[in-house]
Amino acid sequence: MNKFYITTTLPYVNAQPHIGFALEIIEADVLARFHRQAGDEVFFNTGTDEHGLKIFRNAEELGVSVQQYCDDNAADFAKLKETLNLSIDNFIRTTDEHHLKAAQAFWKKCEANGDIYKKMYKVKYCVGCELEKTDSELIDGKCPLHANMQVEIIEEENYFFRFSNYQKQLLDLYEKNKDFVLPQKRFNEVKRFVEGGLEDFSISRLKSKMPWGVAVPDAPEHVMYVWFDALVNYVSAIGWPADMEKFEKWWPVVQLAGKDNLRQQSAMWQAMLMSAGIAPSKQIFINGFIGVNGQKMSKSLGNVISPSEMIEKFGVDGTRYLLLSFGNFGEDTDASWEKFTEKYNADLANGLGNLVSRVVKLAQNLEYKPPKYDVKGLEESVEKMELGIALKSIWLSIKTANQSIEENKPWELLKTDKKKFEEVMVGLMQNVAIIQQQLMPFMPDTSEKIKTALETKKVTPLFQRIK
C-alpha cells in the first residue's frame, strides 16, 4: 500500500479563517480523499501557528493571556474539520509540548552542523508578515500586504541561519525535481530568487522584547523566530524525533501554501531540512490569492468572506465546489457573491442537480448495477493540483448526459420503444454513477447522496436555485 502525507501551511491564529485558507485546506482534502479512494494510506495534517510578535501584541491589546488567546482562536480553525467536511488526520498546534521539543531538537541539529551563529543586525520588519523587508519590497515605506501597519526597525543581537551555504544544494534539488514546485510559474520565481544569491536570515528574537516563542536551547534570553519554529511542524506532526518509525513511514511530505509563502516553503525550509540531515519535501503546491471584487481580502477593507458565510448560502459541498472551480490553480482569483451565485445556479442547480433528478425519476423500474471505480482522465489533473480542470472534465460529462436526455427523450421512448428506453437509461445511470465516483473527493456528501438515490430510486433535490 502506498503512503501519502499531505499538509497545509499553518495559519496564524490572529484572525478568523477566511476563504483563502479554506481553499487551501479543501484542496488538501481533495488530494487526501483521492489517494484514499485509490487505496493509498493517507496522513493529512493541518493546524495553527501560534507564536510571534503580532499574536503577542493582539493578546496584550485584549487583556488576555497569550495562551488563552491562542486556545480560543485555534478552536475556530479546528472547527473547519466539521464545517468544511474535511478528512483531517492530525491537527497540530505549535504550542503543543511535543512540537516545542521537536523545534528545539531541530535547532540543535542545525547548530551541530555549523549553520547557526550569533551576530548584531539592524533590519526593517513587517509585524504583519513576521518577515524582514528590503527597501525594494516596500511601497512608500510600507509593506504592500499590510499598508495599515508601520514597518518597524529591529536592532539587536540574534541567532542566524547560514542560508548562504545552501545555494548550490537548492539549485541541484530543483534541477533533479522538475515538478518540485507547482505551478511552474512559481517554481521559476523561487529558482530566480536562489540564483540571485542567498543571505543568512535571523532565527531568534530577544525574549525581553518578544517573550512569546519557543526557548532557544542553552540561550534562555532568546526565543525562536516564528518561521523557524512553525516550519518544523511538518516533521513533528509525524513523530520526529521521538518516534522515528512513524516519521520514516510518512516522510517526505506534499505541502500546500499560498504564494506569499513561496520562499519560506520552497527555499528556506528546504535548506533547514538539509542542515538537519532530513530529506527534502516531496512536492510543494503554491496557491494564488483570492480577491473580492478586484481587491485583496483585508480586514481593514471589510471585504473578508468567511467560509461560514458561504456555507450559510451555498451549503458545504456548494462552497467546496465554488472555491475549487473558480480560477486557475496558482493564479490570483477575483471572487464576488454575484459570481458565486451565478455559478452555483448554472453548474449545481441546473447542471448536476437537474441531471440526477431526471435520471432517477426515469429509472424507477430499472435495476442499478454500480460500475467499477473509474476516475480515468482525472488522475493527472488532480496530481498536478489542477482541480478546476478536473471539475471541468466532470461537468463536461454532466453536460453531455443532460444533452443525451434532451436528444433521446426517454419519457417518449418509454411509450414507444421500451428496449431503446432501457438501453438509453442504463447508459445514463452508468454515466451518473461514474460522475458520482469522480465527485467523491471534491463533494463527498453530494457523491454519497447520488449513490443513495441511484440505489433506492428516491429523488431528493441536491441543489435548489438561489437568488
N, C-alpha and C positions, 0 to 999 in steps of 0.2 A: 504494500500500500504506500502510495506517495505521500510525503509530508508537505504541508503548505502553511507557512507562517506569514501572516499579514498584519500590519499595524498602521494606524493613522498617526499623525503627529498628536501631541498632547496639547490641547488648547489651554491658554491661561484661564484662571478662574476669576478674572477681574471683570467679566461681563457675561451676560446671558448667552446661551447658544444662539447662533444665527444661521441662516440658510447656507452660508458659505461653508461652515464646518459641517452642517447637516449633509451637504452634497458629498463632502469627503468621506464621511463615515458611512453613508449609504453606498457609495462606490465600493468601499472596502467590504461591506456586507454582501454586495453582489458577487465579488470575487470569491469570498468565503463560501457563499451558498453554491456558486457554480462549481467550485472544486469539490465540495461535499457531494453534490449531485453526481459528479463524475466518479465518486468512490474514494476520493482522497481523504486523508486525515488532516484536519484543519485546526490551527490555533489563531484566533482573531483577537488582537489586543487593541485597546484604546485606554483612555484615562484622562488625567488632568495634571497640568504643570502648575505647581503651587508655590514656587519660590520667586524671589526677585523684588526689586525696588517698588514697582508700581503696585504690587499686591500688598506689600508692607505699608505703603502710604494710604492705599484705599482703606485698609483696616483701621489705621490711625484716624482717618477722617470720620469713620463711622463710630469710633469709640469702642470697638470690639477687639478681642484678641485676634492675632493673625491666624492662629489655628482655627478658631471659631469661624472666621470669615471664610477660610478655605473649606472647612467642613460644609458650611451652608451652600456655598456656590458649587462645590464638587458634586453635591447631591443633584443639582439641576442637570449636570452633564450625565450622571449615572442614569437618570430617568429616561434619557434618549433611547435606551435599550427597549423599553416598553413603548415609548412614544412613537418611534420610527420602525418598530418591529425588527430589531437588529439581532443577529445571531452571535453576539459577542461572547467570547470565552473568558476574557480577563479584563478587568478594569483596574488599572494601576494608578496610584496617586504618588507623586514624588515626595510626599511626606510619609509614605509607608516606611516602616522600620527596615524592612529587607532592602528597599531601594536605597535608603540612606547608606547602609553598609556597603551595598554594591558600588555606589558612586565613590565612596572612599577607597574601596579596593581598586577601582578603575584608575583613580588618581595615582595610587601607589605604583600601579603597573607602568603608567606613562612616566612617572618620576624615575622609576628604576631604569627606564630606557633612556634617560637623559633628556627627556623632552619637556621638562618643567623647570623653570628658573624664575628668579625674582628680579624686578627692576622698577625704577621710578618711571612714571609716564603721565602725560597730560593729553586728554582727548576730549572731543566733543561727543556728547552721548544723548541719545533719544531714549527716555524712560519708556515711552510707548512701545517702541520696538525692542527695548532692552538690548540695543546694539550701538556700537561706536559708529560715528558718521564722519565722512570726509567732507570737505567744503563742496566738492563736486556733486555730492549726494543731496545737498541742501538747496532749497529754493527760498531766497530772501532770508537766509539764515535759519530756516525751519525745515524739519523733516516733512516731506510731501505727504507721508502717510499719517502724520499726526500734527497737522498745521496749527491745531489749537493748543499745543504744548510747547514750552520753551526748551530748546536744546540746552543741555547743561554741560558745564566744564568739569571734568573729573581730573584731579591731580593727586596722585597718591602712589604708594608702593604696592604693586600687585604681583601675583604669580602669572607667568606667561607660558603658553604652549608653543613649542617650536614648529609652527605650521610651515615655516620656510624650508624645513627639512624634507617636505613631502611632495614637492612639485613633480619630480620625475616619477615617483611611485604612483601618484594620482593619474598622471597622463598615461602611464603604462596600463593602469586599471581601465581607463576609458578606452584605450586603443584595443584592448583584448575583449572588451564587453561593449559591443556596438549598440546595444539597446539598454545599457545600464541606466540611463535616464530617458524617460519618455514624457512628452513628445520630443522629437528630435530638435526642435527649435530651442527648448530649454537645455538640452544636452549641449548644443553648440554654445550657449551662453556660459555654462559653467566651465567648459573647456577653454573658452577665451579668457575667463577670469583666472584660471590656474596658469595658463600660458603667459599671462601678464606678470607673473611673479607673485609670491605669497609672503605676507607679513605675519609675524607671530602675533597672536592675539591674547588679550588678558583673560584669565580664567579664575580670578578671585576678586573679592571686594573686602575692604576693611570692615570688620564686624562692628566697630564703633560707629560707622556711618550707615551700614546696612546689615542689621543683625539677623535678618530672615533668610537663612540659607543653610546648606549642608556644611558642617565644620570641615575645614581643610585638615587632613591628618597631620599631627605634630605641629600645627601652627594655629592655636586657638584664637589668635587675633584676626584670622581671615575666615571668610566663608566662600564657598564655590560660586563662581559666576553662574547664573541661572541656566545658560545654554549648555555649559559643560555637564551640569548635574542632570538636566532634563533628558538629554540625548541618551544617557546611559540606561534609560528605562527600556529601550529596545532589547537590551541583553538581560537586565534584571528581571523583566517580566517573564522570562523563560528559565529562570533559576540561576543565572550567572551571579557570582562564582560559587554559591553554596551548593547548587545541585547541577553539576556538570553533565550528568547523564541526561537530564531533561534539556539542558542547554544544547547539547550536541544533537539531540533528537530533532530540534526545531530549527536551529540556525543553518543558513542565513535567512534574512527577512526580506519581504517585499514591503516597501514603505510608500505611503501616500502623503503628500504635502502640498501646501499652497506655494505659489511662485515666489512669495516673499521669503520663503524658507529654502530657496534653491541652493544657495551657497552653504548654508549650515548643514543641510542634509546630504548634499552630493559631494562636498569637498571637506569641510571642517570635520564632520562626523567620521567620514571615511579615513581621514588622517589619524584621528583619535583611535579608531579601531586598529589601524596598522601599528600605532605606538603601543597599544595594549596587547598586541600579539593575537588579535582576533581577525578572522577573515572578513572581507568587506560585505556590505549588504548585497542582496541578490539583485534587486531592481528598485528603482525609485520612479514613481509617477508624480508629476507636478501639475497641479491644477491652476487655472487662471482665477481671476476674481469674478464674483457675481456682483454686478452693479444693479441699481434700481433706478429706472427712468433716467439713464445716462450718467448717474453718479455712483461712485463707490459707496457701499454701505458705511454709514458712520452714525454713532450715537449723537454726535453734535449736530448732524444734519437732520436727525429724526427720521431717517429713511431705512432703518433696520427692519427687515422682515424676519420674524421668528418662525421656527418650524411649527410651533403650536398654533400660530395664526393660520398657516397654510393648511394644517390638518383640520382645523375647525371648518374651513371652507371646502377643502377638496378630499378630506379623508386621508388615511395613512398611505394607501397604495397610490392614490391620486397624486399626493405630494411626492412620493418616491418617483413616480413616472415623470412628473413635470420637471423636477430637478435634474434627473438623469438624461432627459431628452432635449433639454434646452442647450443650444450652442454646441460647439465642438470641443472635445477634450483638450485641455491645456490652454485654451483661448479665453479671453475675458468675455463674459456673458452679460447682456443687459436684460434684466427682467422687469416685469410690472404685473400688477394684478390683472390688468386687461389682457395681456399676452397669455398669462397662465389660464385665465377663464376661457379664452378663445380656444386654446389648445386642448384643454380638458373636455370641452363640449365636442370638439371635432374628433379627437382621437379616442376618447374613452366612452363618452355617452353615445355618440353617433357611430363610432367605429367598432370598437371591441364589444361594448355592451349590447349594441344592436345585433351584431353577428351572433353572439352566444344565445341571446333570447330567441332569435328566429330559428336557429338550428335546433335548439332543444324543443321548442314548440312543435316543429315539423317532424321531429324524430321520435314522437311519443311511443309508437308501437314497434320501433326497430331495436334490435339488440346492439348494445355498445360493446365493442372489443377494443380495449386500450392498446395503442401501438407501442412498439419498443421505444425506449428512451432515444430521442433524436434531437440533437442540437447542431446538426450539420450547418455549416455556414456561419455559426456564431463564435466558434472557438477562437479564431484569430482576432476578431474584433474585441472580444472580452479580454483575452490575454494582453492585448495592447491598451486596455482601458478605454477603447473607443466604444463606450456603452451606448452613446447616442446612435452610432452606426448600427450596432446590433439591434437596437429597438426599431430603427427604420426598416431593417430587414423583416422583423416580426410584423410590423404594421403594413408592410407590402403584402405579406401573406393574408393579413386581415382584410385588406382592400380587395385582394384577388378573390377571397372567399365570398365577400359581400357581392362582388360583381357576378360571381358564379350563380348566386341565388337569383339575382335580377335577370340573368340571361336564361337560366333553366326553368324558372318559375315552378319550383317543386310543388306548390299548392295546386297548380293546374295538372301537373303530371300525376298527382295522387288520384285524380279523377279519370285521367285518360290513358296512362301508361304506368302501371304500378311497378313493373320491372325497372323501367328507367328511373322512376321516382326513388326506388331503393338504391339503385346504383349511384345516383346523384347524392342522396342523403348520407350513405355510408362514406362516400368520399369527403363530404363536408364535415361529418363527425370526426373522421380521421384528421382532417386539417385543423379543426378546432382543438383536438386532443394534442396535436404536436405544438400548436400555439400555446396551449396550457403548460406543457412541459418547458417550453422555451421561456415563458414568462416567470417561472418559479423563482429564479434568483432575483429578478427585478421587482416583482409584485407578488410576494408569496401568498398573501391572503386571497387575492383575486384568483391566483392559479388554483388554489385549493377549492374555491367556490365553483370555478368552471369544472373542475374534476367531479365534484359532487353533483353538479347539475347534469353532466353527461351520464353519470351512473344512475341517478334517481329519476331523471327526466322532469325534475321540478325546476320551474323557472323563477328565479329571484333576480330582480333588477340589480345589475352590478354598479352602474353609474347613472345617476339622474342628471339631466341638463340643469345647469345653474346659471343664474343671472350675474 
